[in-house]
């Protein structure tokens, strides 16, 4: 036993450095040490790397730990014989060719060895040349088998890699036969379009193409099929299939196809020749992004209406068509009335929702071929192509005005709004884009300056009013700098004794070129340009100084009323400015009444309520001006610290015993009394109006019956009025 181990160890030392022999590596297994060593020496002379073991068990151990090209195996060995070693090699799938070198020559031994996987059989004693030839041939065969196995391994690895790449590609990959039917399609089609691969094989490519692109798909296939191997790309829509086979939805893909050369790929499994290789890349997100960007470029995001750019493009096309066809078209400029008040009062979120609701109502009034756009802010434009005459445009305008007349219900608010519409008709009011839009805008400002919503057609005379409006805005800035605006005072009379209760400060402008201007003409300009803030501040400061001087001269009970713009109330420094003005002028807060518009009643914003509460807590009185015309909900009255309601002059001027206005006035007075508020009636011009209002319990009146707005000194000269009205307060005019 020790001799065997010694021999093995000695051999291991000898083969160091030749283990990488290119001739081959051989394991000699025999129990005859002399014969085995002789065989080893012979193989080494032929440049083989040789290991030598004695006995079958030693061979099995060595084969478990090392690899060999050839095993030269003796059959007749004690303990573990050659047949058992062959069985081990076969079961363990040892990658080595076995050449049996044995003295056993019986047929059954040879047959058994070959059945066990032996490559060849050489009988002892062997002829050296015959043995070397057999070994050489076996080595050559082993090299070929190893090369073949390596090639197969690489091919399988490559196939797995390619299959992985194909099936995990972000694109759908397919092959079509000469008829345009799917011969191959990767598994991506299942996750992207929802089809099973097996269901598509044999189907024509148009099976998954959207109906609108069917003809394009057929043409594209034919062009690719008939052309050379050049690659072709096209975008088209493919139908995706949901869990329900009857439900499909369209997705956009970039299809790339190229013809397969004859030598590239052979036959398909179905027997049809592979003709077209193609890929389909999902570009739905890209298409949607491009469409959204394009939509943003030509549409207003808030209302989804065309924007100014798209409107002008369509107007340009319509003008060209109208010129060619000798037809008329109309451009309307639509501006919402009171929108700024609502936007400032309720906030921009409510303003945005109102614009969305208005746009939907306006859309319901136009034809499919018309273009309604949001021009900016609260301004809309409408293109009416191919109209018969101006009356058609006026009818559409009236329809639009009627549609927005109904109050809007938004987040619990009932909001009333109107519109001013200017109309320019081609070619009378202009023959190009800019002229039509400008003249429609001019007409809109004409109807807006009249103080009521409505519509009007442009005429050449209106150009002067636009120049005047622009001039007034520039002159108003100078008037503020030069302190040219005047304050007039209208008396407020106590109905109980007809004594002077107080005065209302009203702003007037004696324009150097246009003469004395009505506030209705320049106040809207001041509000649009935000100059109204400075006007309100100057008016309050000067009025407090004027009336405060009268307090010092023996009229301490005289009250002062001042109108404030919503723009002023919205400012963060509004309350502090009021307090600073009262302190600077030493005016008593209890004798100041600030009049705010009814539109502010629509506002339940906490910051506005807090501002008004700060004022009333300091002793300042608050009044709602022109009550009854703002369409506000009466439920808001209890949220605001209001002391006084002022009945609008439009109700007072129409008072007679059976008029609807009499009922309205009576209802307002009763409501105010129930809420313990003071009542002021504006526009009193006749004694019967005064008597009626006094009989209802109205506290204070003002109007031409008691004098027009004038200087404060003139007001004081004309009073007390009790001498003039004594004994006549129950008589009629």
Residue, then its C-alpha position, 0 to 999 in steps of 0.5 A: x500500500x505504501x509503495x502505491x502511495x509513493x509511486x503516486x506522489x512521485x508521479x505528481x512531482x513529475x507532471x508539474x509543469x506539463x499539466x497544461x500540455x497541448x497534447x492532452x491529459x491522460x490518467x493511467x489506471x492499473x494495479x500492475x505498477x511496472x506495466x503502468x509506469x512503462x506506459x506512462x513513460x511511453x506517453x510522456x515521450x509523446x508529450x502527453x501529461x500523464x497521471x498514474x493511480x493504482x486501483x479502481x478506488x484511487x481512480x474514482x477519487x482522482x476523477x472526482x477532483x481532476x479532469x482528463x481527456x483520456x483514461x487508460x483503464x485496466x479491468x482486472x483490479x482488486x476491490x474496485x475493478x474496471x467495470x465499476x470505474x466505468x459505471x462511475x464514469x457513466x453515472x457521474x457523466x465524467x467528460x473523458x474517453x475511456x480506452x480499456x487496456x486489459x488482459x481480459x479478452x473474453x467477448x462478454x468482458x469486451x461487450x460489457x466494457x463497451x456498453x459501459x461507455x468505453x471508447x476502445x479496447x486494447x488487449x494486453x500485451x499491447x503493441x506500442x504503436x497501436x496503442x499510441x495511434x488509438x490514444x492519438x485518435x481518441x485525443x483528436x475525437x475528444x478535442x472535436x467533441x469538446x469543441x462541439x460541446x463548447x459551440x453548443x453551449x455558446x449557441x444556447x447561451x447566445x440564444x438565451x441572451x437573444x431571447x431575453x433581449x427580444x422578449x424584454x425589449x421596450x419595443x414590440x418586435x415582429x416578423x411578417x411573412x410575404x402576405x403580411x401575417x405575423x410569423x413571429x412576435x415577442x412577448x412585449x405585445x402582451x404587456x403593451x397591447x394586451x394580446x396573447x402572442x399565440x392569438x396573433x400568429x398567422x393574423x395580418x398586421x392590420x388586425x391590431x391597427x386602428x380603423x383609421x390607419x388600416x389603409x395606411x398600414x397596407x400601403x406601408x407594408x406593400x412599399x416595404x415588401x416591394x422595395x429593397x432592404x432599406x428601412x422605413x418608418x411611420x407613425x400609426x395607431x394600434x388598438x390595445x385590448x383590455x381584459x374584455x376582448x370586446x374593449x379596445x383603445x387606441x395607442x400610438x406607435x412608431x413602426x419601423x420595417x425592413x425587408x429581410x434579405x434571402x440569405x439572412x433568415x431561412x424558413x418560418x415554422x409554418x412554412x412561409x418565408x420570413x419577409x419583413x422584420x419590424x419593430x413597434x415603439x410605443x410613443x403614446x406618451x410622446x404624442x400626448x405630450x406634443x399634443x398637450x404642448x400644442x394645446x397649451x400654445x393655442x388654448x387657454x388652460x383655464x377655460x380650454x377655449x382657443x387663445x388669442x393666437x389661435x383666434x387670430x389664425x382662424x380670423x385670418x383664414x376667415x377673412x381670406x375666405x370672406x374676400x374670396x366669397x364676398x361674404x360678411x363675418x363678425x368679430x365680437x369683443x365680450x367683457x364681463x361686467x362686475x367681474x373685478x368686484x367678484x374676483x376681488x371680493x371672493x378671491x381668484x379661485x372663485x373668479x376662475x370657476x366663474x370664468x369657466x362657467x361663463x365660457x360654457x354658457x357662451x359656447x352653448x350660444x354659438x355654432x360649431x364653425x364659430x370660434x369663441x376664445x378667451x382673449x385675456x382676463x375677463x375678456x372673450x372674443x367671438x368669430x362669426x364667419x359667413x353671416x348674412x348681415x349685422x342683425x345676425x351678429x346682434x341676435x347672437x350677442x343678445x342670446x349670449x347676454x340672455x344666457x349669462x343673465x341667470x345667476x351662477x351657483x358656485x360653491x354655495x354663492x349665487x353670483x350675478x354677472x353681465x357683459x358688454x359686447x362690441x361688434x365689428x362686421x367685415x368689411x364695413x368695420x375693418x378689412x384686416x385682423x387688427x382693425x376688426x379686433x380693435x374696432x370691436x374693442x372700441x365698440x365694447x368700451x362704448x357700451x361699457x361706458x354707458x353703465x349697463x350691459x348690452x351690445x352695440x355695432x361699431x361705427x366710425x364715430x366711436x374712434x373718437x371715444x377711444x382717443x378720449x378715454x386714453x387721454x382721460x387716463x393720462x390727464x387723470x394721472x396729472x390731475x392727481x399730481x396737481x391736486x386738480x380733483x374737487x370734492x363736493x358735498x351732498x346733504x343728508x337730511x334727517x326725515x324726522x325733523x328735516x335738519x341736516x344730518x351730515x354730508x356725503x363727499x363726492x369727487x368731481x373733475x373739472x377737466x381743462x379741455x372736456x369741462x366738468x366730467x361725470x364720475x361715471x366717465x372717469x371713475x371706471x378709468x380710475x378703477x381699471x388703472x388702480x388710480x382709484x386708490x390715490x383718489x380715495x385717499x386724497x378724498x378722505x383726507x381732505x373731507x376729514x379736514x373740511x368737516x372736522x373744521x366745521x366740528x370745531x366751529x360748532x357743528x359737532x354732530x355733522x357726519x361724513x360719508x365717503x365712498x370706497x372702492x373695492x380695490x381700496x378695501x382689498x389692500x393690506x394697508x387699508x385699515x391702517x391707512x384709515x386709522x392714520x388718516x383719522x389720527x392725522x386729521x383729528x376726525x372722530x371715528x363715530x362721525x365717519x361713515x364709509x360706504x362700500x359696494x354691495x359686491x363685497x357682501x359676496x365675500x365671506x373671506x375672513x380677512x375682509x370680515x376682520x378688516x371691517x370689524x376693526x373699523x366698526x370696533x373703533x367706532x366707524x360706521x359702515x354702509x352698503x351703497x346702492x343696495x338692491x342693485x348688486x344681486x347679493x344674497x341677503x344671508x351675507x348681511x349678518x356676517x358683516x358689521x353693517x350699520x346702514x343700507x342705502x337704497x339705490x336712486x333707481x328705486x326711489x325715482x320710480x316711486x308711486x303708490x302702485x309701482x313695483x319699486x314701492x314694494x321693493x323699497x318697503x321691503x328693504x326698509x322693513x328688512x333694515x328695521x328688523x336688522x336694526x340698521x339705519x336707512x338712507x334713500x338716494x335720489x329724492x327729488x319730489x315731496x311725495x317721495x320724501x313723504x312716502x319714505x318718511x312714512x315707511x320709517x326711512x331715517x335719512x334721505x338725500x337728493x336734488x330736493x335738498x340741493x345738488x352736490x356743492x361746496x361745503x360752505x354752500x351747504x351750510x349757508x342753505x341750512x336749516x331746511x326745517x324753515x323751508x319744509x315746515x308745514x309742507x312735509x305731508x303735501x304733494x308736488 
